Amino acid sequence: NSPLDYEILGQTIDDAVGEAFDKCSKMMGLGYPGGPKIDKVSKEGNPDAIKFPRAKVEDAPYDFSFSGVKTNVINLIHKLKQNNEDVPVNDIAASFQFCVCDVLASRLIEVAKEEGVGDVCLAGGVAANSHLRAALEKMCKKRGICLCMPERSLCGDNAAMIAAAGYYAFQKGIFANTSLNASASDDGL
């Protein structure tokens, strides 16, 4: 409704999508940050090679869970290595990326349709993912939804979004007290 008045319709219940990319990339030996590395090698892989799970959160149809697909990637790589088999990194990367991007894009389209939203915006580091961008462009065009995406070079972490939210809070005189401390987890504040 405004920069400080919004409703959360869906969120991750475990690993953030970027975190899942980073952890899977590390397991595949690609390094950090995982998103660009997986995106690059997946172009040489088969996205249908491995069917990774797409978790649905009961009673929260727009929420995400990426810990299952991440665990499946890790377990697959461990199993292949234990059996002295080659690890098809390109196929694993392509299949993982396809799974994750399919979940993100389809849930966004579902919620836009359900809520009667005609415009959607893609932001954050994962917004640079070429497969996600292409999938959303195709889905939005098919359904008449306007998709706003920044240039890939501007798709970084959410620091700019947090700074913008801070700006609007400052404008309204909303300040934290001196007991505020940084915390990487949600402790109810």
N, C-alpha and C positions, 0 to 999 in steps of 0.2 A: 504493500500500500504506500509506503514511503521508505526512505533509507533506514529508519529506526522502527518501522512497524511492518513486520513480516511474520509469516507462518511457516514452520518447518513441516513439509509434507513427507519427506523421506530422508533418511540418513543412514550411515553405516552403523552397524551394531558391533563391529569388531575392527579389523584392520581397515584403514583408509585405503582407497584405491591406489594412490601413489606408493604407499607403504608395501602393498602387495606386489606392485611392479618392482620395487627396489629389492625386496626379499627374493622374489623368483629370479630376478636378474643375477643376483649374487650366487644363487644356487646353480645357475646355468654357466657361471664363470664369466659373465659379461661385465660385471662391475656396476658402479654407481655413477650417476643416477640411472635407475633401471628403465624408466619410461622411454627415453630416447634410444637406449641400446636395444631394448626389446622391439621397439617400433622398427628400427633399422634391420635387424636380422630376420624379423618376421616376414619381410618382403621376399625372402628366399625360401620360406617354409610353406607348408600346407596347413591352412587353418582348420581343415577337416580331419587332420591326421589323428587327433586325440580328442575325445569328447569329455571335456571337463564339466563338473557340476555347476548348475546355476541355482543358487540357494534362493528360496522364497521364505520370507519371514512371516510366520503365521500371525494373523491379525494386524499386519503392517505391510500391505502390498507394495509400498513404494520404498521400503527400507532395503538396504544392501547388506550382504555378508560376503566378504572376500576371503575369510580365513579358510574355508573349505577348499576353494580352488587353489589357494596358495599351498595348503597342506598336500593336496593331490599332486601338484607339481613337484614338491620336495620329495614325497614318497616315491613318485615315478623315477626321479633321478637317482635316488638312493638304491632302488630296486635294480635299475639298469646297471649301475656301477657295481653292485654286489654280485651281479651275474656276469660281470666283465663284458657287458654289451656296450655298444656305442650309444652315446646320448645324442639323439637328433635335436640339437639345440634349436635349429631354425624351425622345425615342426612344433616343438614344445612352445617356443616363443609365439609362433603364429596362432596356435590353438588356444593358448592362454589369453593372448591379446583379443582374439575373436570372442572368446567367452565373456571376458570382462567388459569389452565394449558393447557387446550385444545386450548385456544386462543393463548397463548405464543408459544406452540409447533407448531401448524398449521401455524401460521404466519412466524415463523422461517423457516419452511420447504418450504413454498410458496416463500419467498424471496430468499432462497438458490437456489431453482429451477430456478426462474426467472433470477437471476444474474449469473447462471452457477457456483455456489460455490460448491466445493466438500468437504470442511472441515468447520465445525462449532464448536464453543466453547461456553460452558455454564459457566457463571460466576456470581458472586454476591451472596447475601444471599439466594435468592429464588432458586439458583442452588442446594441447599441442599434438596429441596422438593422431596420426594421419588416418588410421582406420576409424577411430571414433568420429572424427570430423566428417569423413566421407559417409559413414553410416547415418549420422544425424542429418546431413544435407539431403540425402536420399529420402529418409523417413519424413522429414519436415516438408519437403517439396511435395511428396505424395499426399500429405494430409493438409496442405495449405497453411502450415505453421511457419511463421517468420523466424528464422534462426539468426541470431547475432553471435558472431565469433570474432574475437580479436585476431590480428595477425599472429601466426605461430611464434614469432620472435617476442611477442608480448605475453605469451602464456607461461608464466612462471608460477611460483608458489603464491599463496593467497595474501602475502604481505601487503600488497597494494589495496586489496579489498578491506583488510583490517584497518589500514591507515585511513581509507575513505570512511569507514564506519566510525572511527575515532573522530574524524573531522566533524561529521554530522552530530555526534554526541556532544562534542565541544561546543558547537553552535547552539545546542539546546541547553547548555549548562549542566550536562550530565557528567559527573566526575566520580571516580572511585575514591574511597577514603585511603588513608595512609597504611591501612592494614593489608591492602591488596598485595598478593604475591603471585608470581608466575607458577602455573601448575599445568603439567602435561595431561592431566586427566580431569574428567568432569566430576567435581566434588559438590555439585548442587548449587553452585553460585550462579 
